[in-house]
Amino acid sequence: MSWIDALPTATVLLALLYLPGWVGLRLLGVRGVLAVAGAPAAVVAVLALGAVVLDVVGVAWTPAPVVLLLAVVLGLCALLGRVLPPGTVSLPPLTPRSWALVGIGLAVGAGVQAGAYLNGMGRPDAVQQIYDPVFHLNAAETVLRTGNASSLGGLDPMYGSSTGVFYPAVWHSMVALGARLSSVVVASNMLMLLTALAVWLVGIVALARAVAPRDGAVAAVAPVVASSFLIFPANLLVLQGMFPYCLAIALAPGAVALVVGVVERARTDRSPGHALRGGLAAVVTCAGVVAAQPAGLAVLGLFVLPYLGQVGARRGLRQWRLGHRAAAVVAAGAAPAVALALVVAVYTVPALQAMAAFPAVEGSRRLALFRGLTFSTTIGWTSPWANVVVAALVLIGVVVAAMSVRTRWLAVSWLLTLGIYVVAAGPNNVLRDLAGFWYKSADRTFAMLPTVAAVLGALGVVALGRAAQRLLAESRAGARHGRTRDWLAPVVMVGVLALAFVTSGAFRYDERQNGWTAWGFQPDRILTTAHASTEELTMIRSLDDVLPDDAVVLGDPRNGAAFVQSVGGAVAFIPHVNPSSWDPDQSYLKAHFGQLRSDPKVCEIVAEDGIEYFYADDSGPQAWAQDSPGLYDVDTTTGFDLVAEGGPARVYRITACG
């Protein structure tokens, strides 16, 4: 399959992400880049809630009901737009030239990453063979097959006989819609690329505009700086495939930008229309971040609460001076109270306590601090100092942000995000439990840092350019060359970015392509042991024409059997490699299926669960056979009919059970 063949799927998903949300936010009065950047989060919020509603009323998750759902929501937005007091939320306008520069910055930032990802993947239907994507691909196929995209039980088939399982399914619901034009794998890959190259980068531009509303240079530089980082999106999204959480991270900057825009507009214009319309829009977009993955609440906490705390403190101080003591306490204490509530929740809410108890690799906080400051990688081959120029620019940006009352909150947000990463990467103790929202994962917490660092790095670049311009202006030579002086700032900015690009090896392009991307998609280069070889995947793709659509296939999910669902169009009896999702029948067959001729219970389970086919592949590591002895070295000489084979794998029809 060629990349051109995947364009229709990518186009539909791009339209789904942006068009309904942009129209809805416009109807509510949101304008400019805030409407564009906030659109995906608004769409995610609507799709997440709509999927639950459609499930309750018994309507399948197919394009027609989804289009109708979006139309109804847009109608509601139009109605609210007419009945609410007039008002708009926007940022100060930029000149056409500034917008052109922003477009160039976006193109550079997206282009640097896109080339590495596309070349590293090789083809649009390349299968991501890492732990999390195995689940997410089959979960999307489950939505496509069952027509249930609800986060409240829609993914129950992924958990054996369990029912009513909560799992954020909005990512999978969008993949299922796109898959109708191609396949689950292609739709997932296209949504992954759009999340990295469009949703996140456009959100970065909007956040930069909100931080420096009258300075287009910051917005133009920010996406370029963003493309220098590897932990996100290259590591967590493209390699590890933590799709729902990565979607929340990508949506966050657009939502934060809208919150900042709404609050700043309310501070300068007290008319109720601005606050009502903007507040509603901000709530919806923030809800979208949380709906993508509940940890989005903590992500927003780190990004938004410093801003709201700063605004509240200033307002509280004014109220105190006016003698309004109660109002002052409420204004100044609201954001800290929310932050305290989040901290208390980690230590008291059972679900968060369970997440905090999740086994996570311990490490060195000192090393984590070094990585957090230099944005170096854990297993890549480039020098840990490769991105040192960008690291320096970020630190300059932190100083610049801290010196201004308007942007000081961004420096605080960076410090808090860096701190939670260092805590998560360290040894287990009570303090590390603060990272419970992220399962105490160093990678999950580290992945938040590039969002803030991209804007801070842009502030650093612009500050250097303006400083050079001022120095020349104050010199005698500058007085004689006024026109040259005007061009010095942009020349210095471009020069600094070029220096960062060259000294980092094109922002670590080779490692991004042949490391982080290839490690997830190339069967002969998978970071962990590949689940399926190239020949095996070719055979699995052919199963769509060999097996019935509802055929249930038993096999070890680690040896390629899980892909019969997302790639082959059948149903994997054990759809994921996580033992916590296996029910008693699945566990029993993993241990005893090979004894089907002597153990009557095996055939009872096979009959009850409608299992008709067996996926055999004994070529994996010995540890796989030790963990699933019933699925290895099975005697298939009798009672099994061969229906397909490829590489070391074979698919049989089970006849031994009658």
C-alpha angles and dihedrals in degrees: 000000000000129000089245089060089056095053096091091055092046091047094051092048091047090051091048092051097048117016103064093039094047092050092046094049091046090053088053091052103261112140142190125356091348090066093046096046094042094048099086093051091050090050092049091052092051094045093048094052093037092055090057091048093048090050092051093051092043099246118144122239099251132135097264097056091042092053089048090049092052091046091053091050091049089050089053090050090051090051092049089047089059100042101040119084112271117270145127138211118214144133125249109283123258127216119258088250091055092049089050089055090049089052090051090049091051092048092051094045093048094040095053090054099037094056092054095045097046094046092043092051093045096201136023093245094052109137119236105228104191128111102264099040091057087064097040095049092052091043090056090049088050090056090047092049100041100033090227116122097163117134086215101073102328091117095046092119087066089063102053112234095351118120135199093024115170114224126149101251104173093103090052091046091058092046089051091055093049092045091068088075096046126342141306092260095050093045091049092050092048093049090048091053093045090050091054101037103033115016097043099038094046088048089052090053091050092048090050089050091050092049094046103019097174098040114081091180092072091052091048094050099041098075090049091053089046091058091062095069125090106184087071128059099352098052108030099032108027099033107026096030098214087164105172094045093044089050088055091051092048092049094047101079093052091049093046091049090054092049090051091046093050095048094045091050091049090051093055099036119035096190109128096231094069093049096044097047096039093043092053092048092048092050091051094049093046088049087055091056090052093043091055089059127340091234084071086083090064091043089055089046091059094044103038108029094067089056095045090044091053093047091045093049092052092047091046091052091053092048091049092053089051090053096251096132099168093047089048093053092048094047095046097038103045098084095041089049091054090047091050090049090055091051093048090048091059090059099038112030109088095219092052091044088055090050090049089051091054110123109255132174113261121223147160119298090203091057090045090053090052091050092045091054097042099032089227121162131243102226105011123114101229120099115277085234094054094107095039094122091057089044089056091047090053092052090049087050091052090055092046092049093047091053093059123068091214096056103028091102090064091059089050091050090052091049093049093047092048089048095052089049092052090048093048092049095051135081122302115272140122091283092056089058086074085078091059092116086067098040086253087285117160092204094050093052095041089053091068094059099075092062093062094032093056092061093041091050089051090052088052093051093048092046091055092049093049092045091054090049092051092048091053091045091055093050126084091242089055092054090056095046106044096153092050089049091058091059096045097085096055091042091054091046092052090044093052092049090047090051091051091047096049098041091050095051095256090319089312091302095165093051091045092053105033096030119032096025101036091045089065102038113026110084093211093048104040110147091229123029110304115248093212136015124229091260090048092052090051089055092046091052089054091056089079087072096038106046130052115259092250096043112139114217125196121208145117106290089216096060096056100278092113090063093064085084106045095030105024101039096235128108119267109217088207102033100177140037095228110107091208089070096053120103124210094269092052092047092048094052091046087059103034113019092109088063093061092125094054103028113066092194091067093061091042090059091043090054097042094050095042095241110170105160138050125208111209126191119150096175098093128101118297089246090066091056091047091053094045106027093161092063098050132074090010113173103241097168091104132021093029130088117203112233103164141002138182130167108330094337130095132183119211135187108233112234099154092087094054 
